[in-house]
Amino acid sequence: MLDRLFTNTGYVLFVAAAWTALFHLNGFFFNAAEMSPFVSLIFLPAVLRPVAVLLFGLPGAIGLILGAALTTPMTSAPNYVTALMIVSNGIVAWGVFTLMRQRSAYRTQLTADMAGLTLRTIVVFAALTTLASSTTSTFLISLSQDLSSSSGLLLSMFAGDAIGAMLMLYLLSIFSHMVSKHVK
């Protein structure tokens, strides 16, 4: 049991570190795409939401929450909206994963060993996670008087998450071919 705790803690810390690194890379490379403190037209960490829960399950979702807590921009004093946005970062991805596993079409693919996982399922999972995350975040932002001054956040956030996820998946696909050449 202690081994499992250490393993899950490692997963949490790995996901949080990956989120933090991608968040800072996003700020470095795509600072001009930032529309507000919480919305960017290109958001690289978005790819981690589906990937983290797919690979690591609940520890991946907890890692997403920790990563968001470490990188959430503080535009004002922390409040309940900011806390809800941080927690929703992992809960939304875990919720989409759990709901998809309830459907018989995806139940056999979304397993721990990911045997039989298809590109279609990955795209559906990433799209649903992006839609749920951007909708939830936009709703939470609208609850805050400090943050809700911008209009059109839902479409911008959805586009940023989708573009960031697709860009990262593309880069990962390029990287995986380079690694496979040297590992064989």
C-alpha positions in Angstrom: 0.0 0.0 0.0 2.9 2.4 0.8 4.4 1.6 -2.6 1.1 2.6 -4.3 1.0 5.9 -2.3 4.6 6.8 -3.4 3.8 5.9 -7.0 0.6 8.0 -7.1 2.4 10.9 -5.4 5.0 10.6 -8.2 2.3 10.8 -10.8 0.7 13.8 -9.1 4.1 15.6 -8.9 5.0 14.7 -12.5 1.7 16.0 -13.9 2.0 19.2 -11.8 5.6 19.8 -13.0 4.6 19.1 -16.6 1.6 21.6 -16.3 3.9 24.2 -14.8 6.6 23.8 -17.5 4.0 23.9 -20.3 2.4 27.0 -18.7 5.7 28.8 -18.6 6.6 27.7 -22.1 3.2 28.9 -23.3 3.9 32.3 -21.7 7.3 32.5 -23.2 6.4 31.5 -26.8 2.8 32.7 -27.1 2.6 35.7 -24.8 1.1 37.8 -27.6 -1.9 35.3 -27.8 -2.9 36.1 -24.3 -6.3 37.8 -24.2 -6.8 38.1 -20.5 -5.0 36.6 -17.4 -7.1 33.4 -17.8 -7.5 33.2 -21.6 -4.9 32.6 -24.3 -5.6 31.9 -28.0 -2.9 29.2 -27.7 -2.8 27.2 -24.5 -0.3 24.4 -24.5 -1.1 22.9 -21.1 -4.6 22.0 -22.4 -3.2 18.8 -23.8 -2.4 17.6 -20.3 -6.1 17.5 -19.1 -7.1 14.4 -21.2 -3.6 12.9 -21.3 -3.0 13.1 -17.5 -6.3 11.4 -16.6 -5.9 8.9 -19.4 -2.4 7.8 -18.3 -2.6 8.3 -14.5 -6.3 8.3 -13.6 -7.3 10.2 -10.4 -3.6 11.0 -9.5 -3.4 12.8 -12.9 -6.5 14.9 -12.1 -4.9 15.8 -8.7 -1.7 16.7 -10.5 -3.7 19.0 -12.8 -5.2 20.7 -9.7 -1.8 21.2 -8.1 -0.3 22.5 -11.4 -3.2 25.0 -11.8 -2.7 26.1 -8.1 1.0 26.8 -8.9 0.3 28.7 -12.1 -3.0 30.5 -11.7 -2.5 34.2 -12.3 -3.5 36.2 -9.3 -5.4 39.2 -10.6 -6.8 40.0 -7.2 -6.9 38.5 -3.7 -7.7 34.8 -3.9 -11.4 34.1 -3.8 -13.9 31.3 -4.2 -14.0 31.7 -8.0 -10.2 31.3 -8.3 -10.3 28.3 -6.0 -13.2 26.7 -8.0 -11.2 27.3 -11.3 -8.2 25.6 -9.8 -10.2 22.6 -8.7 -12.2 22.4 -11.9 -9.0 22.0 -13.9 -8.7 18.4 -12.7 -12.3 17.6 -11.9 -13.6 18.4 -15.3 -11.0 16.1 -17.1 -11.7 13.3 -14.6 -15.5 13.8 -15.0 -15.3 13.6 -18.8 -13.1 10.5 -18.5 -15.6 8.9 -16.0 -18.6 9.7 -18.2 -17.0 8.3 -21.3 -16.1 5.1 -19.6 -19.9 4.7 -18.9 -20.5 4.4 -22.6 -20.0 0.9 -24.0 -18.4 2.3 -27.1 -15.5 3.7 -25.1 -15.4 1.4 -22.0 -13.1 -1.1 -23.7 -10.7 1.5 -24.9 -10.4 3.7 -21.8 -8.7 1.1 -19.7 -5.5 1.2 -17.6 -3.5 -0.6 -20.4 -5.2 1.5 -23.1 -5.4 -1.5 -25.3 -7.5 -0.8 -28.4 -7.4 3.0 -27.9 -8.2 4.6 -31.3 -7.5 8.0 -32.7 -11.2 8.7 -32.8 -11.6 8.1 -29.1 -8.6 10.3 -28.3 -10.0 13.1 -30.4 -13.5 12.8 -28.9 -12.0 12.7 -25.4 -9.8 15.7 -26.0 -12.6 17.7 -27.7 -15.1 16.9 -24.8 -12.5 17.8 -22.2 -11.8 21.1 -24.0 -15.4 21.9 -24.3 -16.2 21.1 -20.7 -13.2 22.9 -19.4 -13.7 26.1 -21.4 -17.4 26.1 -20.5 -16.8 25.6 -16.8 -14.0 28.2 -16.7 -16.1 30.7 -18.6 -19.0 30.2 -16.2 -16.8 30.6 -13.2 -15.2 33.7 -14.6 -18.6 35.2 -15.1 -19.3 34.8 -11.4 -16.5 37.1 -10.5 -16.9 40.9 -10.8 -13.1 41.3 -11.1 -12.7 38.8 -13.9 -15.9 39.0 -16.0 -15.1 42.3 -17.8 -14.2 40.5 -21.0 -16.8 39.2 -23.4 -16.4 36.3 -25.8 -14.3 34.3 -23.4 -15.9 30.9 -24.2 -15.0 30.9 -27.8 -11.6 32.3 -27.2 -10.9 29.8 -24.4 -12.2 26.9 -26.4 -10.1 27.9 -29.4 -7.0 28.4 -27.2 -7.4 25.0 -25.6 -8.1 23.2 -28.9 -5.2 24.9 -30.7 -2.8 24.3 -27.8 -3.9 20.6 -27.5 -3.5 20.0 -31.2 -0.2 21.7 -31.4 1.1 19.7 -28.5 -0.2 16.4 -29.9 1.5 17.2 -33.2 4.8 18.0 -31.4 4.4 14.8 -29.4 3.8 12.8 -32.6 7.0 14.2 -34.1 9.0 13.6 -30.9 7.7 10.0 -30.6 9.1 9.1 -34.1 12.5 10.6 -33.3 12.6 8.6 -30.0 11.5 5.4 -31.6 14.4 5.6 -34.2 17.0 5.8 -31.4 15.5 3.3 -29.0 15.3 0.4 -31.5 
